[in-house]
Amino acid sequence: MQIVHQSKPAVPRDRLIRLPEVENLIGCKKSTVYTMLKNGTFPKPIRLSARMAAWSESSVLQWLQDRINAVEVAK
């Protein structure tokens, strides 16, 4: 006899990435990231402590995809 459990699918977890990984993902350096933050054109980081912040990976990847889509639409 086989018992089949109906479990909920695993919820995909977002991970937090620090500035060096953000730089690698988007191809921009720290000064550009902070300029875009100041202009409101880049996702805000999540404060982890008084001196530590990180970005949600999904928000950075979505920002990057939006930029790619904007270029493709303009063609």
N, C-alpha and C positions, 0 to 999 in steps of 0.2 A: 504494500500500500504506500503510495507516494502522497505526501502532503505538500500542497503548493500554497505558499504564503504570498499574499498580495501586499508587498511592501511598496511604500512610496518611492518614487525615483529619487536618487541622490540630488540634492540641491547643489547646483554648481556654486562653488565658493569663489568669490573675488579675492584677489590677493593684493596686498599693499606693496608698492614699489618705491624705492628711494630715488633721489635725484640722478645718480649715475645711470641707473637703468632707464629712467625717463629720457635722459640725454641720448642714450643708445637707441631707444625705440623711435624717437622722432627726428634724430639727426641734428639737434640744436644743442648749443651749450647753455650753461647755467644762466648767463646774462640774458639770453634770448627768452628762456623759459620765464624768468622773473619779469621781463618786459611785457610778455604776453599776459602774464597774471595781472600785472598792473593795469593793462588795457582791457582786461575782462575777456580776453580771447582764448584763454587756456583754462582747463579745469582747476579748481582750487584744491590745494592739498588738504589732507586730514592731519590735524595736529595730534601727535602722539604724546608729546611732552612739551615743556617750555622751549626746548631747543631741537626738537625732532619733528619732522613732518614727512608724510609719504602720500603718494597718489594711489587712488584705486586704479588697478590695471585696466579694468573695463572702461573707465572714463577716458583714460589716455588713448586706448585703442579706438574708442568711438570717435574721439576728437580727430585722430589720424585718418580714420575712414571717412569722416565728413570732409576733411581737406581733399582727400583723393577724389571723392564723389564730386566736389565742387569743380575740380579741374576737368573731370570727364564731362560734366554738364556744359562747361564753357567751350568745349571743343566744337 
